[in-house]
Amino acid sequence: MHCWSRFGGYAARYTIVAAHSDTGPSMAVAPSDPAAAAPADGVMLSVTDLHKRFGNLEVLKGVSLTAQEGDVISMIGASGSGKSTFLRCINLLELPDSGEVRVAGELINMVPSRIGGMRPADTKQVDRIRSRLGMVFQSFNLWTHMTVLENVIEAPVHVLGVPKREAIERAEALLDKVGIADKRDQYPAHLSGGQQQRCAIARALAMEPQVMLFDEPTSALDPELVGEVLRVMRDLADEGRTMIIVTHEMRFAREVSSEIVFLHQGRIEEQGPPSQVFGDPRSERCRQFLATSAHEVAG
């Protein structure tokens, strides 16, 4: 078992598309990995006994999760239960204190740090792992000085080395897919929140990730805009994309997910198919949580 500590900073020039610090989004030098494919066992993501602490507060207390190709796993629970931290640990925006993460069968290797804890053994591996993960945040994190189209083609052109014409064709198809093809020349400031989030989804898809991570993608939206983003996510699920979704949209989670994970104070309290978790939860804490969300579950 590896013991991991926080690893400061990203690659010298870029970090993964849609990854961000407090100062805004950035990108990673993620070499093209066309040979990356689903491993023979079909496991696209495997997380084992993940722990993460911030000072004296242990946010994750041994969380394990496995996603097969095509799985849609929704993580639910009260705010502060560790859901978002878990996602950020998967793509190394936060580094766990201990545990293992495998993406498409590849174990992320860690070594002891000179200042204590652990650090990634190979930054090129980190970039490669990140290139396989697409992440969509609740706050969109679009580049405000770029148009919608420029946001979507930036990483494929400058990170993966895709010819610009090819990147534009792909971006136009993705923008049509998410329903904002007519906004390609608009800047983010001129878009609604729902349109910005759909642009962020298109930007993540442009990197052709193997796993999509969604961190409460509708929580910053006005209620009337939530549906348009959920429709796009539902379409992605119907396509068979592997997705890990942190959400408070209970009805959506119940209808779309292959598996539900309920986190409470950094631990998995309930895990199973939607019919079991929503219909007959075994955990008292899960029952209490769902009772407070009964109107959302029922729709």
N, C-alpha and C positions, 0 to 999 in steps of 0.2 A: 504494500500500500504506500502511495506517495503522500508526503506531507507538503502542502503547498502554502506559500505566503503570497501576499500581494506583490505583483510584478509591475513596477511603475513604467508607464510609457508604452508607446507602440513602435512599430518599425520606423526607421529614420524619416522616410518620406510619406508613407501612407498608412492608414489603418483600414479595416474592412468597411465596405460601403454600408452606410447607415449607422455605423458605430460612431460614438461621440463621447466627448468629454464635456465638462461644464461650459466650455467655450464654443461648443457647436460640433457639427459633424465633421468627419474626416474619413480617409480611405486607407487601405493597406496595400502594400506591394504584395499582391497575391498572385503568384505565378499561375498561369493557366494549367489546369489539371484535367485535361480531357479524358485521361485514362481512368479517372476516379469513377467508380461504379458501385452499385450496391454489392456488398460482400455476399459470399455464397450463402451465409445463413440468413440474409435479408435484414440484419440488424443495422439500421442506419445511425442510431444513437444509443449509447450505453453509458449510464452514469451509475457509479457504485460508491455508496457510503460517503456522500459528499458532506463536508463540514465547512462552514465559513463563519468567522467571527470578526466583529468590528469592535476593537477594544475588549471590554468585558462582556459584551453582548454577543452570544452565539446565535446567529441568525439561521443557520442550517445545521441540523443535528443528525446527520447520517441519512441523507436522502438518496434513494436509488430509483432509477427509472430506465426502462428499455423501450425503444420505439422501433418497430419493424417498418420496412418500406411501406408507405401508404397509410401508416397510422396517423390519426388526428387525436392528439392527447390534450385535453383541456385541464389546466390547473386552476382550481378555485380555492377560495378561502378568504378570510378577513384580511384587510390591509395590515401589513406588517408581519404576515405569516411566513415570508421568505420566498414568495413566488418569483418576484422580479429578480431578486438576488440569484436565485437558482438559474434563471435564463442567462444572466450576465456572467455567471461562472462557466456556463457551457461554451460561450465564445470568448472567454478569457478577458472580458472587460473588467471582471473581478476574478481574482484567483483564489480557489478554495484553499483552506488550511490543510485539508487532507481529503483523500478520495481519488477516484479514477474517472476519467472521461475518455470515451472512444467515439470517434466520428467515422462512420463508414468503415469500421473495423480497425482504425488506426488509434493506438493509445497515445495520448499526449504525454510526452516524456518530460520529467522534471528532475532537477539536480539541486543540491544544497547551495544556498546563497552565502556569500562571504559575510553578509550582515545579518544572517539568521534566516530561518525559514527556507523556502525553496524558490527556484525560478525556472522558467522554461529552459530546457537543455538546448533547444535549437530554434532560434527565432524564425528561420525559414519554415520549420514545421508549423509554428504558430500561424504564419501567414497562409500556409497551405490549408490548415484546418479551417481558418476563418473564411477562406474562399469557398468552402463547401457549405457555409452557413449563411442564410439570409436573415437579417433581423429587422423588424419593424417596431418602432418605439411609439409610445403614446403621444409624444410631442413632435412627430413628423421628421424633424431634423433635415429638412431640405436645405440646399445651398441657395440662399436668398438672392444672390447676384447672378444666378443662372436661370434660364427658362426651364419649363417642364422638360422639354426634350433634352436640353443640355444636362439636366440633373440625371436623366436616365442613361445617357450615353457616356458620361464622364468616366466611370469606372471601367466598363468594357474596353474603351479605347485606351485609356492611360494605364490601367492595371493589367488587363488581360491581353492587350495588344490587338484587339479586334479592329479591322479596318473600319474607318469612320462610316463609310457608306453602308457597310453591313450592320454596324451598330445602330445606325439611324433606322434602317429597315426593321430591325428587331425591336427597337424602341417604339416605333409607330405601331407595330402589331400589339405590343404590350399595352400601350396607352389606349388603343381601341378595346383591348380585352377588359381593361378596368373602367372603361366608359368615359375617358377624358381626352380622346383623340383631338377634339376641337380646341383643347387648351394647350397644345404643344408649344406654342410661342408665348404663352403667358408666363409671368413671374409668380412665384409662390404667394407674394403679398396680394395678388389679385384673385386668389382662389379661396373657396370656402375651406373650412377645416376638413370636411369629407373629401373634397377634391385633392387637398394636399396629402391626406393619408393614402389615397389611391395612387397618387404619384409616387409616394414612398414605397408602396407595395410594388409598383412597376419597376422602380429603381432596384429594389432587392432582387426581383425576378430576373432582371437583365444580366445578373452574374451567374444565372443558371445554378443556383444552390441545390444541394441534395436535401437539406433540411431547412424549413422556414421556422423562425422563432418570432412569435408575436407577443409583445409586452403591453398588455392592456391597450390595444390599438384604437379603441373607441372611447376611452375614458375622458379624453380631452375634447370630445365633440359635443356640439349641441344635440339634444335628443332627436331632432328631426333629421340629422345627418348620419346617425348611427347605422341605419338600415342599408345605406348605399355601400358602406365599407363591409358590413357583414355579408352582403350579397356577393361581393368579390371574393371574400374568404370562403364562402360556401362553394363557389365555383371551383376554387383551388382544391378544396377537399374532394369535390366530385371528380376532379382530374386524377386523384390518387397521389397527391403530394404529401410528403411526410411533414407534419406540422405539430409544433408544440405551442400552445396558446395559453397565455395568462389572461383571464377574462373574468369580468363580473356579469357578463351577459349569460344568465343561467339557461334561458330557453334555447339560445343559440348553441351553447355547449351541449345541452341534452340532445338536440336534433342532429348535430354535425359530428360529434366526437365518436371515436371508437373506444376511447377510455377516458375516464374522469379520475383526476387525482385531487384529493382534498388535503391541503396543508394546514396545520395548526401549530403555531409557535415553533416553526422550523422542522416539524416532523410530518410524515405522511400518516394521517389518521384514517383515511379511507381511500380505497383504490379499486376500480373495477369498471365494468361497462355502465353506460348511462342508466340503463334500466334498473340496475342493482343500486347504484349510488343514489340516484334520485328517487327510486321507487321503494327501496328497502335498505336504507343505510344501516350499517352495523354499529357505527360510532355514534355515541350520544352527542359529541361535539359537532359532528357532521349534521345530525338531525336538527340540532339547534340552529346551525348556520343556515340550513336550507329553509327552516321555518321562517327565518327573517327575510328570506328571498322568495317566499312562496308565490308572490304575484308574478315574479319574473319567470319562475320555473313553469308556471301554468300558462304564461303568455297572456 
